[in-house]
Amino acid sequence: MFKIVPIKAFSDNYIWTIIQGNEAIVVDPGDPKPVIKKLNELNLSLKQIMVTHHHFDHSGGILELQKAFNCPAYGPKGGHIKGITNPLNDNEHFNVFDQYFMAMASPGHTNDQLAYFCESEPNPILFSGDTLFAAGCGRLFEGTPAEMHNTLSRFSALPLNTLVYCGHEYTESNLNFAIEVEPNNVDIKNRLTEVKSLRDQNKVTLPSTIELELKTNPFMRCDEENVIQAAIAYNATTDNSPEEVLGTIRNWKDNF
Ligand SMILES: [Zn+2]
């Protein structure tokens, strides 16, 4: 079985690195330099690249890594991301070492976004890119609130113990917003205390779990009465459909 470690890139990106034996697979290598440095340090060769979406901070290192390691890159179809050798459809399976991963179309942040899910034991794994963050969700650059809601609903149905590896260290600021939306949510309060302590020590706050997100992520809780009421208080024209609630709190967060 493999292990998963983060490589830090730019100011707050994580390039998740799956390691088995002396081989590695990287998810979203926006910057090739820290990847090459880490692989050299650990004496690993790069077997494969996985990319969630076209944004440069997730895909910008593909070509340089392929030059060095001549490896395939799995990711969104369409030909708009240079270096993708294995374009994937929704629900398509592929191998990551000896495990099957499934690509899940997850529009909202971008139209091309894919998440990667593996039913591994004891915990399933989700690489959620910039769609589902710990206690938050990605900005709606290309997609609609309804698309993001559909995507997050699909993630909600995954096993509760699924480990969620997202693309950025945004957890503390997301929780600071979450507690604005739900000031009396004890799970958010407790998580914020834990996360502040981790960040004070410059530690990674991930992975999360689907269970924790269902309790503390306002964007996964758009059908909860407290979240609906907070959205209506922020914008009185909001109706209580989860899509509208998501759109309102996303807009609130954008201006937070
Ligand atoms: Zn992005």
Residues whose N, C-alpha, C, O or C-beta is under 5 A from the ligand:
A	BS01	ZN	H55 D130
